[in-house]
């Protein structure tokens, strides 16, 4: 993505038309799932049973059971028996919850010549959010993502759907169950943060896991590139990365927040008692930091450098920098997002900040942040100012 050429003045106002392809939330049970744009509700009772199908012939079945099974293993075993499943089950722990990953391989009962493959998840739901019944049992969630055998992108799509599941609100900002199963976080390790004297703690597999998710979701995204739903797919792509990255970056963001909020003499800053000015100063320091990253592109795949690697090694393209900047701000209680343009092949940050600068209205007035040129918050390239070419991606 190209660097800026001509900058507009601080008083320029930019209108961005946001498009929100929202995840689906269960008000009864508290779980959430972020489906690709071509999935549609196809059956169930709307409370404890839900079925979805896609235009590519894939399916997702969700069911909540309470008091029917003594464990997630028992539920997975019974589901496999009823399907005639030939795949294996593997137990693991997901964010303090017992879970079973199921490899699905079964014959469709309605068509004995149709073989279905995919993945399933049997998992406990949040104990802190759901009371047990009279016997003390807790609700268990069963999710089956499957369809005909297909090309690699179809198989990755099945995994992407299952990985987008949050069994409770606690996992809305935590790596998905497929990612956690495939790449357990492991022991905490200390890594240096780029351009600072700081160290922060990360899971020992965080960088590898984060990159694997990006590689998978980029393959999924490409399936929708020529469809009328490409904007929804693009938003989902960034939302998946944001969710996966949040927990991995918590300690790093905390260390950077302490550094920049101190405003020590070494960086020439003084404490400001005005909260709006503090937020803008903090956002400005974070912006200067990502602007110094090494500019890097991958012309053969996704341009997105995973945020764990980006924050450790100080490199990445514009969308990696913009999302990293927005997460650091959001973890410091400053609402933030990103804006992306397919036509401009560019991305910038957005944040709820006071003061002069290019911004767009819509609820809160978010200010733009250019991460690939050494300019202040609120400045935008005149050649990239056509509002019809931008898409806002908000994460809250």
ZAPA-932490 format. One record per residue: residue number from 1; x, y negated, z of N, C-alpha, C in turn. Coordinates in pm, whole numbers, plus 50000, padded with zeros to 5 digits. Layout:
SITE,k,n_x,n_y,n_z,ca_x,ca_y,ca_z,c_x,c_y,c_z
SITE,NUM,X,Y,Z,X,Y,Z,X,Y,Z
...
% end
This chain:
SITE,k,n_x,n_y,n_z,ca_x,ca_y,ca_z,c_x,c_y,c_z
SITE,1,50083,50118,50000,50000,50000,50000,50088,49875,50000
SITE,2,50056,49785,49914,50144,49672,49888,50144,49572,50001
SITE,3,50255,49499,50013,50264,49394,50113,50187,49272,50066
SITE,4,50166,49176,50155,50089,49058,50123,50164,48963,50032
SITE,5,50090,48880,49960,50150,48780,49873,50112,48640,49921
SITE,6,49985,48604,49908,49941,48470,49947,49848,48483,50066
SITE,7,49870,48406,50171,49789,48414,50292,49684,48305,50295
SITE,8,49564,48341,50337,49461,48242,50355,49481,48170,50488
SITE,9,49420,48056,50501,49435,47978,50623,49360,48044,50738
SITE,10,49384,47994,50857,49324,48051,50975,49173,48032,50981
SITE,11,49118,47939,50906,48976,47912,50916,48894,47996,50820
SITE,12,48962,48081,50740,48889,48164,50645,48802,48264,50720
SITE,13,48677,48280,50677,48586,48376,50737,48563,48489,50637
SITE,14,48582,48614,50683,48560,48729,50596,48442,48809,50645
SITE,15,48354,48843,50556,48238,48927,50588,48270,49069,50549
SITE,16,48257,49162,50639,48276,49303,50609,48144,49374,50634
SITE,17,48102,49454,50539,47977,49525,50552,48003,49664,50610
SITE,18,47979,49684,50740,48010,49814,50801,47911,49921,50757
SITE,19,47963,50042,50746,47880,50157,50716,47906,50259,50826
SITE,20,47803,50297,50896,47822,50387,51009,47757,50522,50980
SITE,21,47839,50622,50956,47792,50761,50947,47817,50821,51084
SITE,22,47719,50810,51171,47739,50839,51312,47741,50989,51341
SITE,23,47818,51031,51441,47809,51170,51489,47670,51196,51547
SITE,24,47632,51322,51552,47503,51361,51608,47520,51395,51756
SITE,25,47434,51339,51839,47441,51362,51983,47314,51431,52032
SITE,26,47331,51525,52124,47216,51591,52185,47181,51519,52315
SITE,27,47066,51450,52320,47027,51383,52444,46994,51481,52556
SITE,28,46958,51604,52520,46922,51704,52621,47045,51765,52686
SITE,29,47145,51801,52604,47259,51877,52655,47389,51798,52658
SITE,30,47396,51687,52587,47514,51602,52595,47627,51637,52502
SITE,31,47609,51738,52413,47718,51767,52320,47708,51676,52197
SITE,32,47815,51670,52122,47820,51587,52002,47891,51662,51891
SITE,33,47851,51637,51768,47920,51695,51653,47921,51593,51540
SITE,34,48033,51587,51469,48055,51488,51363,48059,51561,51229
SITE,35,47945,51572,51164,47933,51654,51043,47975,51578,50917
SITE,36,48026,51650,50817,48052,51588,50687,47923,51532,50627
SITE,37,47933,51439,50534,47814,51366,50488,47711,51447,50414
SITE,38,47746,51565,50361,47647,51642,50285,47576,51748,50368
SITE,39,47602,51752,50498,47530,51845,50585,47395,51785,50624
SITE,40,47292,51869,50620,47157,51826,50653,47090,51925,50750
SITE,41,47007,51872,50839,46933,51957,50933,46840,52049,50855
SITE,42,46844,52179,50888,46765,52275,50811,46674,52362,50896
SITE,43,46681,52351,51028,46592,52432,51110,46632,52431,51256
SITE,44,46546,52490,51340,46571,52493,51484,46455,52431,51558
SITE,45,46468,52423,51690,46360,52364,51769,46389,52220,51807
SITE,46,46504,52166,51765,46537,52028,51795,46578,52002,51938
SITE,47,46589,52108,52018,46628,52093,52158,46745,52183,52193
SITE,48,46729,52314,52173,46835,52409,52207,46882,52490,52087
SITE,49,46819,52473,51973,46858,52545,51851,46864,52447,51736
SITE,50,46975,52448,51664,46994,52356,51553,47066,52429,51439
SITE,51,47017,52412,51318,47084,52467,51201,47103,52357,51097
SITE,52,47218,52360,51031,47251,52263,50927,47307,52338,50807
SITE,53,47279,52287,50689,47337,52343,50567,47396,52231,50483
SITE,54,47494,52268,50400,47561,52169,50315,47531,52197,50169
SITE,55,47563,52101,50085,47542,52117,49942,47636,52222,49883
SITE,56,47741,52256,49953,47836,52356,49906,47799,52496,49952
SITE,57,47684,52512,50019,47639,52643,50064,47691,52685,50199
SITE,58,47753,52592,50273,47802,52624,50407,47690,52601,50509
SITE,59,47708,52661,50625,47605,52650,50729,47670,52630,50865
SITE,60,47595,52566,50953,47634,52552,51093,47513,52583,51178
SITE,61,47530,52675,51271,47425,52709,51367,47474,52675,51507
SITE,62,47390,52604,51583,47422,52568,51721,47310,52619,51811
SITE,63,47348,52675,51925,47249,52723,52021,47302,52707,52162
SITE,64,47216,52660,52251,47250,52647,52392,47173,52754,52470
SITE,65,47245,52831,52551,47184,52936,52634,47209,52904,52781
SITE,66,47110,52932,52863,47123,52908,53007,47064,53025,53083
SITE,67,47149,53097,53152,47103,53211,53229,47094,53340,53150
SITE,68,47122,53335,53019,47114,53455,52935,47239,53541,52943
SITE,69,47354,53477,52969,47482,53548,52966,47563,53514,53090
SITE,70,47643,53609,53132,47725,53589,53252,47856,53517,53221
SITE,71,47895,53508,53091,48022,53445,53056,48022,53410,52908
SITE,72,48118,53328,52868,48131,53295,52726,48175,53417,52647
SITE,73,48251,53507,52710,48292,53630,52642,48171,53717,52611
SITE,74,48079,53726,52708,47959,53807,52687,47872,53747,52576
SITE,75,47862,53616,52572,47783,53552,52467,47845,53573,52330
SITE,76,47978,53559,52321,48046,53579,52193,48032,53723,52145
SITE,77,48044,53817,52239,48032,53958,52204,47893,53992,52153
SITE,78,47792,53938,52218,47655,53965,52176,47624,53900,52041
SITE,79,47675,53778,52020,47654,53712,51891,47720,53792,51779
SITE,80,47840,53843,51805,47908,53925,51705,47834,54053,51675
SITE,81,47776,54115,51778,47700,54239,51759,47577,54213,51672
SITE,82,47508,54104,51700,47385,54075,51625,47417,54041,51479
SITE,83,47532,53982,51455,47572,53948,51317,47630,54068,51243
SITE,84,47677,54167,51318,47756,54273,51256,47893,54221,51218
SITE,85,47946,54134,51303,48072,54066,51273,48192,54162,51281
SITE,86,48282,54153,51184,48404,54235,51182,48527,54157,51229
SITE,87,48509,54028,51258,48623,53946,51300,48655,53963,51447
SITE,88,48770,53912,51486,48818,53923,51624,48776,53802,51707
SITE,89,48774,53821,51840,48749,53714,51936,48876,53689,52016
SITE,90,48902,53561,52047,49019,53524,52127,48976,53425,52234
SITE,91,49001,53461,52359,48966,53373,52471,49074,53267,52491
SITE,92,49032,53148,52532,49126,53042,52565,49057,52943,52657
SITE,93,49131,52846,52706,49073,52741,52790,49079,52609,52716
SITE,94,48965,52541,52712,48956,52414,52642,48917,52304,52740
SITE,95,49011,52218,52771,48986,52102,52857,48917,52144,52987
SITE,96,48967,52253,53047,48914,52301,53173,48790,52387,53159
SITE,97,48749,52416,53037,48631,52498,53013,48673,52632,52953
SITE,98,48607,52739,52992,48633,52869,52932,48571,52872,52792
SITE,99,48644,52930,52697,48598,52931,52558,48647,53055,52487
SITE,100,48579,53089,52378,48617,53200,52292,48613,53151,52147
SITE,101,48723,53172,52074,48726,53144,51931,48694,53273,51858
SITE,102,48599,53268,51765,48552,53385,51694,48586,53373,51546
SITE,103,48650,53476,51493,48671,53483,51347,48551,53554,51288
SITE,104,48477,53487,51202,48353,53542,51147,48378,53610,51013
SITE,105,48324,53731,51000,48331,53808,50876,48215,53907,50880
SITE,106,48106,53872,50813,47986,53954,50823,47907,53949,50692
SITE,107,47812,54039,50681,47726,54047,50563,47593,53979,50593
SITE,108,47548,53898,50501,47421,53828,50516,47306,53929,50518
SITE,109,47224,53924,50623,47112,54019,50634,47011,54002,50521
SITE,110,46999,53879,50470,46903,53854,50363,46955,53897,50227
SITE,111,47087,53912,50216,47148,53950,50088,47267,54039,50118
SITE,112,47250,54169,50109,47354,54264,50149,47479,54254,50062
SITE,113,47470,54185,49950,47588,54168,49864,47661,54038,49892
SITE,114,47611,53963,49989,47670,53833,50020,47752,53842,50148
SITE,115,47882,53824,50137,47972,53828,50253,47998,53686,50301
SITE,116,47985,53665,50431,48007,53534,50491,48133,53536,50578
SITE,117,48208,53428,50571,48325,53414,50656,48323,53276,50720
SITE,118,48397,53264,50827,48405,53135,50894,48459,53149,51035
SITE,119,48415,53058,51122,48463,53055,51260,48349,53024,51354
SITE,120,48361,53074,51474,48261,53047,51576,48327,53007,51707
SITE,121,48250,52943,51791,48300,52898,51921,48194,52926,52026
SITE,122,48235,52994,52133,48151,53016,52250,48217,52942,52365
SITE,123,48145,52846,52426,48214,52757,52520,48122,52712,52633
SITE,124,48181,52694,52750,48108,52635,52863,48082,52488,52835
SITE,125,47973,52436,52894,47945,52294,52885,47987,52228,53016
SITE,126,47985,52096,53020,48043,52022,53132,47971,52050,53263
SITE,127,48044,52101,53360,47985,52129,53491,47945,52000,53562
SITE,128,48019,51894,53540,47989,51768,53607,47864,51701,53553
SITE,129,47821,51743,53435,47706,51676,53372,47580,51764,53372
SITE,130,47595,51894,53392,47481,51985,53386,47469,52064,53516
SITE,131,47355,52058,53579,47333,52137,53700,47300,52281,53662
SITE,132,47338,52372,53747,47302,52511,53724,47153,52534,53749
SITE,133,47102,52647,53700,46963,52680,53728,46954,52744,53867
SITE,134,46841,52808,53896,46821,52864,54030,46926,52968,54066
SITE,135,46982,53035,53965,47083,53136,53991,47224,53077,53992
SITE,136,47233,52946,53966,47364,52882,53964,47434,52891,53829
SITE,137,47366,52947,53728,47429,52960,53596,47434,52825,53525
SITE,138,47530,52812,53437,47551,52688,53362,47521,52711,53215
SITE,139,47487,52606,53143,47459,52623,53000,47586,52655,52921
SITE,140,47570,52741,52823,47679,52781,52734,47640,52744,52592
SITE,141,47737,52699,52514,47712,52655,52378,47775,52753,52279
SITE,142,47696,52795,52181,47744,52881,52073,47736,52803,51943
SITE,143,47848,52795,51870,47853,52724,51741,47914,52816,51637
SITE,144,47845,52832,51525,47892,52919,51416,47900,52837,51288
SITE,145,48020,52826,51231,48043,52752,51108,48088,52851,51001
SITE,146,48006,52871,50898,48034,52981,50805,47975,52953,50667
SITE,147,48005,53041,50575,47952,53032,50440,48024,53130,50350
SITE,148,47995,53127,50221,48065,53216,50128,48215,53190,50129
SITE,149,48291,53293,50100,48434,53272,50084,48456,53175,49969
SITE,150,48553,53087,49987,48577,52988,49882,48722,52949,49873
SITE,151,48746,52838,49805,48883,52790,49793,48932,52740,49928
SITE,152,49058,52700,49932,49118,52659,50058,49045,52542,50121
SITE,153,49000,52447,50039,48932,52331,50096,48800,52369,50161
SITE,154,48733,52471,50108,48608,52518,50168,48635,52583,50303
SITE,155,48741,52661,50312,48776,52723,50440,48815,52618,50543
SITE,156,48889,52517,50500,48927,52411,50592,48806,52328,50634
SITE,157,48709,52316,50547,48587,52244,50581,48512,52314,50694
SITE,158,48508,52448,50690,48444,52523,50798,48512,52495,50932
SITE,159,48645,52492,50931,48719,52462,51053,48698,52318,51097
SITE,160,48695,52226,51001,48675,52085,51032,48543,52063,51104
SITE,161,48439,52130,51056,48307,52116,51119,48312,52163,51264
SITE,162,48370,52278,51288,48376,52332,51424,48464,52245,51514
SITE,163,48572,52192,51459,48663,52110,51538,48602,51975,51575
SITE,164,48498,51935,51503,48435,51806,51533,48339,51815,51651
SITE,165,48324,51933,51708,48232,51953,51819,48293,51905,51951
SITE,166,48215,51830,52027,48248,51794,52165,48143,51857,52255
SITE,167,48176,51957,52333,48074,52021,52417,48018,51931,52526
SITE,168,48088,51823,52557,48038,51725,52653,48100,51590,52622
SITE,169,48051,51488,52690,48104,51353,52670,48253,51347,52700
SITE,170,48300,51430,52791,48440,51430,52830,48534,51460,52714
SITE,171,48485,51528,52611,48570,51564,52497,48555,51468,52379
SITE,172,48477,51363,52393,48461,51269,52282,48590,51197,52247
SITE,173,48682,51191,52341,48813,51130,52318,48923,51231,52354
SITE,174,48905,51354,52307,49000,51461,52334,49011,51545,52208
SITE,175,49131,51601,52178,49143,51685,52057,49036,51792,52052
SITE,176,48990,51824,51931,48882,51920,51913,48922,52061,51954
SITE,177,48824,52150,51971,48851,52286,52019,48936,52369,51923
SITE,178,48921,52351,51792,49003,52425,51698,49149,52381,51707
SITE,179,49170,52250,51714,49306,52198,51728,49370,52244,51858
SITE,180,49292,52240,51966,49345,52279,52096,49375,52428,52101
SITE,181,49293,52508,52034,49318,52652,52027,49442,52682,51943
SITE,182,49456,52614,51830,49567,52641,51739,49699,52585,51789
SITE,183,49693,52471,51859,49814,52405,51908,49793,52365,52054
SITE,184,49804,52458,52148,49790,52423,52289,49886,52310,52327
SITE,185,49841,52220,52411,49919,52100,52444,50055,52136,52505
SITE,186,50061,52244,52582,50188,52286,52641,50232,52197,52754
SITE,187,50358,52206,52789,50414,52125,52897,50429,51980,52853
SITE,188,50429,51891,52951,50453,51749,52923,50602,51726,52900
SITE,189,50633,51649,52797,50772,51614,52768,50781,51463,52751
SITE,190,50898,51410,52785,50920,51267,52771,50985,51236,52637
SITE,191,50932,51136,52570,50986,51092,52442,51001,50940,52443
SITE,192,51104,50890,52376,51125,50745,52366,51020,50684,52276
SITE,193,50980,50561,52309,50887,50486,52226,50965,50391,52136
SITE,194,50931,50389,52010,51007,50314,51910,51019,50166,51947
SITE,195,51139,50113,51930,51161,49970,51947,51154,49920,52088
SITE,196,51157,50011,52188,51153,49970,52328,51255,50053,52406
SITE,197,51269,50021,52533,51352,50101,52623,51268,50202,52700
SITE,198,51143,50219,52662,51048,50299,52738,51046,50445,52694
SITE,199,51011,50531,52789,50977,50670,52762,50830,50691,52800
SITE,200,50766,50788,52735,50628,50822,52770,50611,50973,52760
SITE,201,50509,51022,52827,50483,51166,52827,50386,51205,52716
SITE,202,50420,51315,52651,50336,51373,52547,50328,51523,52570
SITE,203,50224,51586,52517,50221,51731,52512,50329,51778,52415
SITE,204,50392,51891,52445,50506,51933,52364,50468,51966,52220
SITE,205,50341,51995,52193,50299,52024,52056,50217,51911,51994
SITE,206,50211,51796,52059,50121,51689,52015,50147,51642,51872
SITE,207,50272,51617,51837,50302,51565,51704,50265,51667,51596
SITE,208,50299,51791,51617,50268,51896,51520,50117,51913,51506
SITE,209,50047,51914,51618,49902,51930,51616,49834,51813,51546
SITE,210,49880,51692,51578,49820,51573,51517,49840,51571,51366
SITE,211,49958,51613,51320,49983,51615,51176,49902,51724,51107
SITE,212,49885,51837,51173,49805,51946,51116,49660,51902,51097
SITE,213,49606,51828,51194,49470,51778,51179,49459,51683,51061
SITE,214,49555,51592,51047,49552,51497,50936,49560,51570,50802
SITE,215,49648,51667,50792,49662,51743,50667,49532,51815,50632
SITE,216,49468,51874,50733,49341,51943,50709,49231,51847,50669
SITE,217,49218,51737,50743,49110,51643,50716,49129,51570,50584
SITE,218,49253,51556,50539,49277,51493,50409,49228,51584,50297
SITE,219,49249,51715,50313,49197,51809,50213,49044,51803,50210
SITE,220,48982,51796,50327,48836,51784,50335,48790,51654,50270
SITE,221,48859,51545,50301,48822,51414,50246,48822,51415,50094
SITE,222,48920,51481,50034,48931,51482,49889,48811,51548,49822
SITE,223,48741,51635,49892,48622,51698,49835,48513,51595,49804
SITE,224,48514,51483,49876,48409,51383,49861,48455,51259,49785
SITE,225,48577,51262,49732,48634,51142,49669,48550,51092,49552
SITE,226,48490,51182,49477,48413,51143,49359,48263,51140,49385
SITE,227,48222,51159,49509,48079,51164,49540,48030,51026,49582
SITE,228,47898,51013,49588,47839,50888,49634,47851,50868,49783
SITE,229,47904,50969,49853,47918,50960,49999,48064,50944,50042
SITE,230,48147,50896,49953,48289,50887,49985,48316,50794,50103
SITE,231,48234,50688,50119,48256,50597,50231,48229,50667,50365
SITE,232,48122,50743,50371,48092,50818,50492,48203,50919,50523
SITE,233,48253,50985,50418,48360,51082,50437,48488,51014,50485
SITE,234,48514,50896,50434,48634,50821,50473,48625,50781,50620
SITE,235,48508,50733,50660,48488,50696,50800,48509,50818,50890
SITE,236,48453,50932,50849,48468,51054,50928,48614,51094,50939
SITE,237,48691,51079,50832,48835,51110,50832,48907,51030,50940
SITE,238,48885,50900,50942,48952,50817,51042,48900,50843,51182
SITE,239,48771,50873,51193,48715,50901,51324,48774,51029,51383
SITE,240,48799,51129,51299,48861,51253,51347,49002,51227,51398
SITE,241,49077,51144,51328,49214,51113,51370,49212,51035,51502
SITE,242,49121,50940,51511,49110,50858,51631,49081,50946,51753
SITE,243,48983,51034,51740,48948,51122,51850,49067,51210,51889
SITE,244,49132,51269,51790,49243,51360,51817,49360,51288,51883
SITE,245,49379,51161,51851,49498,51087,51897,49480,51025,52034
SITE,246,49358,50998,52074,49334,50918,52194,49405,50973,52318
SITE,247,49379,51096,52352,49438,51155,52472,49590,51171,52458
SITE,248,49637,51200,52337,49780,51220,52314,49859,51091,52339
SITE,249,49793,50976,52326,49863,50847,52335,49840,50773,52466
SITE,250,49769,50833,52559,49730,50760,52679,49850,50708,52757
SITE,251,49947,50794,52785,50061,50748,52865,50146,50647,52787
SITE,252,50163,50670,52657,50240,50575,52576,50174,50438,52576
SITE,253,50041,50435,52559,49969,50307,52561,49982,50239,52696
SITE,254,49977,50318,52803,49991,50262,52937,50128,50198,52956
SITE,255,50233,50266,52910,50368,50211,52923,50383,50081,52844
SITE,256,50327,50078,52723,50336,49958,52642,50253,49844,52702
SITE,257,50139,49878,52757,50055,49775,52821,50128,49711,52937
SITE,258,50195,49791,53019,50272,49735,53131,50383,49643,53081
SITE,259,50450,49687,52974,50558,49606,52918,50507,49472,52869
SITE,260,50402,49473,52790,50356,49350,52727,50275,49262,52821
SITE,261,50211,49321,52920,50136,49238,53014,50226,49169,53116
SITE,262,50343,49225,53140,50438,49160,53230,50488,49030,53168
SITE,263,50505,49030,53036,50557,48912,52966,50685,48862,53032
SITE,264,50781,48950,53042,50906,48921,53111,50986,48814,53037
SITE,265,51083,48751,53105,51168,48650,53039,51241,48707,52918
SITE,266,51267,48838,52920,51341,48898,52808,51264,48886,52676
SITE,267,51131,48882,52685,51054,48869,52561,50989,48731,52550
SITE,268,51032,48642,52640,50993,48503,52627,50847,48473,52649
SITE,269,50781,48549,52736,50639,48526,52762,50617,48492,52909
SITE,270,50512,48419,52936,50474,48389,53073,50331,48437,53097
SITE,271,50299,48460,53222,50166,48509,53257,50063,48400,53229
SITE,272,49952,48440,53166,49842,48348,53136,49720,48396,53213
SITE,273,49660,48307,53292,49546,48345,53375,49415,48354,53297
SITE,274,49412,48299,53177,49293,48303,53094,49284,48440,53027
SITE,275,49176,48516,53055,49168,48653,53006,49163,48657,52854
SITE,276,49095,48561,52791,49090,48558,52645,49228,48533,52586
SITE,277,49302,48442,52648,49438,48415,52600,49530,48534,52627
SITE,278,49510,48601,52741,49588,48721,52771,49564,48829,52666
SITE,279,49439,48850,52632,49407,48952,52533,49470,48920,52397
SITE,280,49462,48794,52359,49520,48756,52230,49672,48770,52233
SITE,281,49734,48728,52344,49880,48744,52356,49919,48892,52349
SITE,282,49844,48975,52422,49873,49118,52423,49859,49177,52283
SITE,283,49749,49142,52215,49728,49191,52080,49837,49142,51985
SITE,284,49883,49020,52007,49990,48966,51923,50121,49040,51942
SITE,285,50153,49075,52067,50275,49151,52094,50267,49291,52033
SITE,286,50150,49355,52046,50131,49487,51985,50142,49479,51833
SITE,287,50090,49370,51776,50096,49353,51632,50240,49332,51585
SITE,288,50314,49248,51654,50455,49227,51619,50531,49359,51622
SITE,289,50499,49441,51719,50568,49570,51734,50541,49661,51615
SITE,290,50415,49680,51574,50387,49769,51461,50433,49708,51329
SITE,291,50438,49576,51321,50488,49511,51198,50635,49543,51173
SITE,292,50706,49580,51278,50849,49614,51263,50871,49761,51228
SITE,293,50766,49838,51213,50781,49978,51175,50841,49991,51035
SITE,294,50904,50105,51011,50952,50138,50877,50832,50170,50789
SITE,295,50825,50106,50674,50713,50129,50582,50735,50262,50510
SITE,296,50635,50350,50517,50651,50484,50463,50524,50532,50396
SITE,297,50539,50593,50279,50425,50649,50206,50453,50793,50167
SITE,298,50345,50870,50154,50352,51006,50102,50263,51010,49978
SITE,299,50323,50994,49862,50247,50986,49739,50186,51119,49698
SITE,300,50228,51229,49762,50177,51361,49727,50064,51406,49820
SITE,301,50036,51331,49925,49933,51372,50020,49873,51251,50088
SITE,302,49827,51271,50211,49773,51159,50287,49888,51064,50323
SITE,303,49862,50935,50311,49964,50837,50351,49976,50828,50503
SITE,304,49888,50895,50574,49876,50874,50717,49982,50951,50794
SITE,305,50073,50880,50859,50169,50941,50952,50096,50958,51086
SITE,306,50100,51079,51142,50029,51100,51268,50077,51001,51373
SITE,307,49988,50962,51463,50017,50851,51553,50117,50886,51662
SITE,308,50132,51013,51694,50234,51054,51790,50373,51029,51730
SITE,309,50392,51072,51607,50519,51047,51539,50540,50898,51516
SITE,310,50435,50828,51477,50446,50684,51450,50493,50607,51573
SITE,311,50435,50639,51689,50468,50564,51809,50608,50599,51862
SITE,312,50654,50720,51831,50787,50762,51874,50897,50716,51778
SITE,313,50869,50719,51650,50972,50695,51550,50959,50560,51480
SITE,314,50850,50488,51505,50836,50355,51447,50827,50355,51296
SITE,315,50741,50440,51240,50725,50445,51095,50581,50476,51060
SITE,316,50541,50435,50940,50405,50464,50896,50355,50364,50795
SITE,317,50250,50402,50725,50185,50316,50629,50087,50224,50703
SITE,318,50013,50144,50626,49928,50042,50687,49815,50101,50772
SITE,319,49754,50212,50727,49643,50264,50806,49690,50332,50934
SITE,320,49809,50395,50932,49866,50450,51055,49892,50338,51155
SITE,321,49952,50230,51106,49983,50117,51196,49855,50052,51249
SITE,322,49757,50032,51160,49633,49966,51202,49560,50048,51307
SITE,323,49554,50180,51289,49484,50263,51387,49562,50271,51518
SITE,324,49693,50281,51511,49773,50283,51633,49752,50154,51710
SITE,325,49755,50042,51641,49731,49913,51704,49593,49909,51769
SITE,326,49492,49958,51699,49356,49952,51752,49339,50042,51875
SITE,327,49406,50158,51877,49397,50247,51993,49465,50185,52114
SITE,328,49582,50125,52092,49652,50060,52203,49565,49950,52262
SITE,329,49499,49872,52178,49411,49766,52227,49290,49825,52299
SITE,330,49228,49928,52238,49109,49987,52299,49140,50049,52434
SITE,331,49258,50109,52448,49295,50168,52576,49331,50061,52679
SITE,332,49343,49938,52633,49362,49823,52722,49234,49743,52735
SITE,333,49121,49806,52699,48987,49748,52715,48960,49630,52623
SITE,334,49024,49629,52506,48995,49530,52402,48929,49605,52286
SITE,335,48800,49586,52261,48733,49657,52151,48806,49632,52019
SITE,336,48832,49741,51946,48910,49730,51823,48872,49840,51726
SITE,337,48902,49818,51599,48879,49916,51494,48974,49889,51379
SITE,338,48939,49938,51262,49022,49911,51144,48930,49875,51028
SITE,339,48988,49814,50925,48918,49788,50800,49003,49846,50687
SITE,340,48937,49914,50594,49009,49983,50488,48948,49947,50352
SITE,341,49031,49952,50250,48987,49922,50115,49047,50022,50017
SITE,342,48961,50095,49947,49009,50188,49846,49063,50112,49725
SITE,343,48998,50002,49688,49040,49927,49570,49171,49852,49594
SITE,344,49187,49797,49713,49311,49728,49746,49420,49824,49794
SITE,345,49382,49948,49820,49475,50048,49874,49546,49991,49997
SITE,346,49465,49946,50091,49522,49877,50207,49432,49897,50329
SITE,347,49490,49874,50446,49416,49880,50572,49469,49773,50666
SITE,348,49384,49723,50752,49423,49626,50854,49350,49658,50984
SITE,349,49395,49596,51091,49331,49613,51219,49218,49514,51239
SITE,350,49128,49545,51332,49019,49457,51374,49013,49458,51525
SITE,351,48988,49342,51585,48977,49338,51731,48888,49223,51774
SITE,352,48824,49243,51889,48736,49142,51949,48824,49043,52026
SITE,353,48871,48942,51956,48961,48843,52014,48906,48703,51992
SITE,354,48937,48614,52083,48895,48475,52071,49002,48394,51997
SITE,355,48961,48276,51951,49055,48186,51887,49039,48182,51736
SITE,356,49120,48099,51669,49108,48082,51525,49164,48201,51448
SITE,357,49109,48222,51328,49160,48329,51243,49051,48388,51156
SITE,358,49090,48464,51056,48994,48532,50969,48923,48641,51049
SITE,359,48792,48643,51040,48713,48738,51116,48584,48767,51042
SITE,360,48508,48864,51089,48378,48889,51029,48273,48899,51137
SITE,361,48152,48848,51108,48042,48855,51205,47974,48991,51197
SITE,362,47899,49023,51300,47826,49149,51304,47826,49200,51445
SITE,363,47734,49152,51527,47738,49183,51669,47848,49099,51732
SITE,364,47965,49158,51750,48081,49083,51794,48160,49040,51671
SITE,365,48229,48930,51684,48307,48877,51572,48450,48926,51583
SITE,366,48485,49022,51501,48616,49086,51509,48717,49014,51419
SITE,367,48837,48994,51474,48943,48927,51401,49031,49029,51330
SITE,368,49082,48990,51212,49165,49081,51133,49309,49073,51179
SITE,369,49383,49181,51152,49525,49188,51189,49601,49261,51079
SITE,370,49689,49192,51013,49775,49249,50908,49897,49313,50973
SITE,371,49917,49444,50948,50023,49517,51017,50148,49539,50934
SITE,372,50147,49502,50806,50263,49532,50720,50339,49408,50678
SITE,373,50299,49291,50724,50373,49167,50697,50385,49090,50827
SITE,374,50491,49014,50840,50517,48942,50965,50437,48813,50969
SITE,375,50308,48828,50998,50217,48714,51008,50137,48728,51136
SITE,376,50076,48619,51178,50000,48618,51302,49863,48683,51283
SITE,377,49802,48718,51395,49665,48769,51393,49574,48667,51326
SITE,378,49482,48716,51244,49384,48629,51183,49419,48583,51043
SITE,379,49530,48630,50988,49568,48589,50853,49549,48707,50757
SITE,380,49501,48675,50635,49473,48776,50536,49517,48727,50398
SITE,381,49562,48818,50318,49606,48789,50182,49487,48741,50098
SITE,382,49501,48627,50031,49394,48575,49947,49355,48675,49839
SITE,383,49452,48750,49787,49423,48844,49680,49348,48968,49729
SITE,384,49329,48978,49862,49257,49092,49919,49135,49045,49998
SITE,385,49079,48935,49960,48974,48874,50041,48833,48898,49988
SITE,386,48814,48979,49884,48681,49009,49832,48609,49100,49931
SITE,387,48503,49049,49993,48437,49124,50100,48376,49255,50052
SITE,388,48343,49263,49923,48281,49385,49871,48378,49502,49867
SITE,389,48507,49474,49881,48609,49579,49868,48651,49637,50002
SITE,390,48593,49589,50111,48637,49632,50243,48529,49712,50314
SITE,391,48576,49807,50394,48489,49891,50475,48538,49886,50619
SITE,392,48450,49849,50711,48486,49847,50853,48467,49984,50914
SITE,393,48563,50028,50992,48556,50156,51063,48570,50129,51211
SITE,394,48458,50139,51284,48457,50112,51426,48443,50243,51502
SITE,395,48503,50252,51618,48514,50380,51689,48434,50384,51819
SITE,396,48369,50279,51855,48294,50276,51982,48145,50260,51953
% end
